[in-house]
Amino acid sequence: MLRRFSPRTIKMLKSYVYIYSDPDTQEPFYVGKGKGNRVFDHLKDASDSPKAAKIQQLLHRGKAPCIEILAYGLEEETALIVEAAAIDLLGLDNLTNEVRGFESIKYGRIKVEEIEAQYGSDVLKEKDIDDKLMMIRINGTYNDSLSPLELYEMTRGFWRVDVERARQADYVLSVYQGIVREVYQVAGWFPGGSTFTQRTDDEDFAKNRYEFVGRIADEPIRQKYRFKSVAHFFPKGCQAPFRYIHIL
């Protein structure tokens, strides 16, 4: 079983992406990227990670994982892109990788609607807005594979808001990376932790925070705002998670 590349091979490989597969089923269970002899380092991994456990299980059975180079001769950033795409294609649930590939939200598997939103969104101009809006920037756990319920739960709480201002909004826009991901019609705002059933047991965290209950807005309103660019409402350096439009 090969455990090291020759110097000449390493020179030709540059950065590369590799796959570990089960020798019996030929099903990939790990995707990685590296340089030099990085691909072989996992054979010596004695940690309790799912990947290491799988490899040690094979070795104890007298078998070796099938190790393949998926792509090579790459620059570092290209290798990161290929790794992210491979992980997303195979599916994290089918691998022992513990996280999606580097910047997979940017370079990995992505819906056509999402890629258009990132690069082809029309700018939402304030003069074209005739509703009272509250924009909420959601955090970095967003990805385009979230279910509608997961996105709703992520958007609606917990927030330190001026609840009287928030209650004036006709709609709440869920914003990530300057793009409106969803539009909600709000039924009401409530004290933090009062409407979530599984969000948190930390009463101190929820204290003095609020959450809303509502539904996805009607389709004409969604089409008016969803996937529009609102980055200009949050200028560079702005840390505020909220923006109110036509609300005093």
C-alpha positions as CSV (number, residue, x, y, z in Angstrom):
1,M,0.0,0.0,0.0
2,L,1.5,3.3,-1.1
3,R,2.1,5.7,1.8
4,R,4.3,8.4,0.2
5,F,4.7,10.2,-3.1
6,S,8.1,10.7,-4.7
7,P,9.5,14.3,-4.8
8,R,8.9,14.3,-8.6
9,T,5.2,13.3,-8.1
10,I,4.7,15.9,-5.5
11,K,6.1,18.6,-7.8
12,M,3.6,17.6,-10.5
13,L,0.7,17.3,-8.2
14,K,0.8,20.8,-6.8
15,S,-2.5,21.3,-4.9
16,Y,-4.9,18.4,-5.3
17,V,-8.3,17.0,-4.2
18,Y,-8.6,13.4,-3.1
19,I,-11.2,10.8,-2.2
20,Y,-11.2,7.9,0.3
21,S,-13.6,5.1,-0.6
22,D,-14.6,1.8,0.9
23,P,-12.7,-1.0,-1.0
24,D,-15.7,-3.3,-1.0
25,T,-18.5,-1.0,-2.0
26,Q,-16.4,1.7,-3.8
27,E,-18.5,4.3,-2.1
28,P,-16.6,7.5,-1.1
29,F,-16.6,8.3,2.6
30,Y,-14.2,11.2,2.7
31,V,-13.1,14.1,0.5
32,G,-10.1,16.3,1.2
33,K,-7.6,18.6,-0.4
34,G,-3.9,19.1,0.2
35,K,-0.3,19.2,-1.0
36,G,2.7,16.9,-0.8
37,N,1.8,13.7,1.2
38,R,-1.3,15.1,2.9
39,V,-3.4,12.5,1.3
40,F,-1.7,9.8,3.4
41,D,-1.8,11.5,6.7
42,H,-5.3,10.1,7.5
43,L,-3.8,6.6,7.6
44,K,-2.0,7.6,10.9
45,D,-5.0,9.4,12.4
46,A,-5.8,8.0,15.8
47,S,-8.5,10.4,16.7
48,D,-12.1,9.5,17.5
49,S,-13.4,11.3,14.3
50,P,-15.8,9.3,12.1
51,K,-13.2,9.4,9.3
52,A,-10.4,8.0,11.4
53,A,-12.8,5.3,12.9
54,K,-13.8,4.2,9.4
55,I,-10.1,3.9,8.2
56,Q,-9.0,2.1,11.3
57,Q,-11.9,-0.3,11.0
58,L,-10.8,-1.2,7.4
59,L,-7.2,-1.6,8.5
60,H,-8.1,-3.9,11.4
61,R,-10.0,-6.1,8.8
62,G,-6.8,-6.3,6.8
63,K,-8.1,-4.0,4.1
64,A,-7.0,-0.6,2.9
65,P,-9.1,2.3,1.9
66,C,-9.2,3.1,-1.8
67,I,-7.4,6.4,-2.2
68,E,-7.9,8.4,-5.4
69,I,-6.8,11.8,-6.7
70,L,-9.9,13.5,-8.0
71,A,-8.1,16.5,-9.5
72,Y,-4.5,17.8,-9.4
73,G,-2.1,20.4,-10.7
74,L,-4.3,23.0,-9.1
75,E,-3.8,26.4,-7.5
76,E,-4.8,26.6,-3.8
77,E,-8.1,28.4,-4.4
78,T,-9.1,26.1,-7.3
79,A,-8.5,23.1,-5.0
80,L,-10.8,24.6,-2.4
81,I,-13.5,25.1,-5.0
82,V,-13.2,21.5,-6.3
83,E,-13.3,20.1,-2.8
84,A,-16.4,22.1,-1.9
85,A,-18.1,21.0,-5.1
86,A,-17.2,17.3,-4.5
87,I,-18.5,17.3,-0.9
88,D,-21.7,19.0,-1.9
89,L,-22.2,16.6,-4.9
90,L,-21.7,13.5,-2.8
91,G,-23.7,14.9,0.2
92,L,-22.3,15.5,3.7
93,D,-24.7,12.8,5.1
94,N,-22.9,10.2,2.9
95,L,-19.4,11.2,4.0
96,T,-17.4,11.3,7.2
97,N,-16.4,14.9,6.6
98,E,-17.7,16.9,9.5
99,V,-18.2,20.2,7.7
100,R,-19.0,21.3,4.1
101,G,-16.1,22.4,2.0
102,F,-14.4,25.8,2.4
103,E,-16.6,28.6,1.3
104,S,-19.1,26.0,-0.1
105,I,-21.8,28.6,0.3
106,K,-20.0,30.6,-2.4
107,Y,-18.5,27.8,-4.5
108,G,-20.2,24.6,-3.7
109,R,-23.4,22.9,-4.9
110,I,-26.0,25.6,-5.3
111,K,-29.5,26.0,-6.8
112,V,-29.9,28.0,-10.0
113,E,-32.1,30.5,-8.2
114,E,-29.5,31.1,-5.6
115,I,-26.6,31.7,-8.1
116,E,-28.8,34.1,-9.9
117,A,-29.6,35.9,-6.6
118,Q,-25.9,36.2,-5.8
119,Y,-24.9,37.6,-9.2
120,G,-27.9,38.9,-11.0
121,S,-30.1,40.5,-8.4
122,D,-31.8,43.8,-9.2
123,V,-31.2,46.5,-6.6
124,L,-34.2,47.3,-4.5
125,K,-34.4,51.1,-4.5
126,E,-36.1,53.0,-1.6
127,K,-38.2,55.0,-4.0
128,D,-39.8,51.8,-5.2
129,I,-40.8,50.6,-1.7
130,D,-44.4,51.5,-0.7
131,D,-44.7,49.1,2.2
132,K,-43.4,49.4,5.8
133,L,-40.5,47.0,5.9
134,M,-38.1,45.6,8.6
135,M,-35.0,44.0,7.2
136,I,-33.2,41.4,9.4
137,R,-29.7,40.2,8.6
138,I,-29.4,36.6,9.5
139,N,-26.2,35.0,10.6
140,G,-23.5,32.8,8.9
141,T,-25.3,29.5,9.4
142,Y,-27.4,30.2,6.3
143,N,-27.2,27.9,3.3
144,D,-29.4,27.5,0.3
145,S,-30.4,23.9,1.4
146,L,-32.3,25.2,4.4
147,S,-35.9,24.2,4.5
148,P,-38.5,27.0,4.5
149,L,-39.2,26.2,8.2
150,E,-35.5,26.3,9.1
151,L,-35.1,29.7,7.4
152,Y,-38.2,31.0,9.1
153,E,-37.0,29.9,12.5
154,M,-33.5,31.4,11.9
155,T,-35.1,34.7,10.9
156,R,-37.7,35.2,13.5
157,G,-35.7,35.4,16.8
158,F,-34.2,36.2,19.2
159,W,-33.6,39.9,18.6
160,R,-33.0,42.9,20.7
161,V,-35.4,45.2,18.9
162,D,-37.4,48.3,19.5
163,V,-40.6,46.2,19.6
164,E,-42.9,49.1,19.0
165,R,-41.0,50.0,15.8
166,A,-40.9,46.3,14.7
167,R,-44.7,46.0,15.2
168,Q,-45.2,48.7,12.6
169,A,-43.7,46.7,9.8
170,D,-46.0,45.2,7.2
171,Y,-43.3,42.7,6.2
172,V,-40.0,41.3,7.5
173,L,-37.3,40.6,4.9
174,S,-34.8,37.9,5.7
175,V,-31.4,39.1,4.4
176,Y,-28.2,37.2,3.9
177,Q,-25.1,38.7,2.2
178,G,-27.1,41.6,1.1
179,I,-29.8,39.6,-0.7
180,V,-33.4,39.1,0.4
181,R,-33.9,35.4,0.9
182,E,-37.5,35.4,2.1
183,V,-40.4,37.7,2.9
184,Y,-42.7,37.2,5.9
185,Q,-46.0,38.8,6.9
186,V,-45.9,39.1,10.7
187,A,-48.8,38.3,12.9
188,G,-47.2,39.5,16.1
189,W,-44.0,40.0,18.1
190,F,-43.6,38.2,21.4
191,P,-41.1,38.0,24.3
192,G,-38.1,35.9,23.5
193,G,-38.5,32.2,24.2
194,S,-42.3,32.3,24.4
195,T,-43.1,30.8,21.0
196,F,-40.1,28.6,20.2
197,T,-40.4,25.0,21.4
198,Q,-36.8,23.9,20.8
199,R,-34.8,27.0,20.3
200,T,-33.2,27.5,23.7
201,D,-33.6,26.7,27.4
202,D,-31.4,29.7,28.3
203,E,-33.8,32.1,29.8
204,D,-31.0,34.7,30.4
205,F,-30.3,34.7,26.6
206,A,-33.9,35.2,25.7
207,K,-34.4,38.0,28.3
208,N,-35.1,41.4,26.8
209,R,-35.3,39.9,23.3
210,Y,-38.2,39.4,21.0
211,E,-39.3,37.0,18.3
212,F,-42.1,37.2,15.7
213,V,-44.7,34.8,14.5
214,G,-46.0,35.0,10.9
215,R,-46.1,33.3,7.5
216,I,-44.5,33.6,4.1
217,A,-45.9,36.6,2.4
218,D,-48.3,36.3,-0.6
219,E,-46.7,35.6,-3.9
220,P,-47.0,39.1,-5.4
221,I,-45.2,40.5,-2.3
222,R,-42.5,37.8,-2.5
223,Q,-41.9,38.6,-6.1
224,K,-41.6,42.3,-5.3
225,Y,-38.8,41.8,-2.7
226,R,-37.4,38.3,-2.8
227,F,-33.9,37.9,-4.3
228,K,-33.5,41.6,-4.5
229,S,-30.2,43.3,-3.5
230,V,-30.5,45.4,-0.4
231,A,-26.8,45.6,0.5
232,H,-26.8,49.4,0.1
233,F,-29.1,49.6,3.1
234,F,-26.3,48.2,5.2
235,P,-23.2,50.2,4.2
236,K,-19.7,48.9,4.8
237,G,-18.9,48.9,8.5
238,C,-22.5,48.8,9.5
239,Q,-23.0,46.3,12.4
240,A,-26.7,46.8,12.9
241,P,-28.7,43.6,12.2
242,F,-31.9,45.6,11.3
243,R,-33.0,48.3,8.9
244,Y,-36.4,49.9,8.9
245,I,-38.0,51.4,5.8
246,H,-40.9,53.9,6.1
247,I,-41.1,53.2,9.9
248,L,-40.6,56.1,12.3
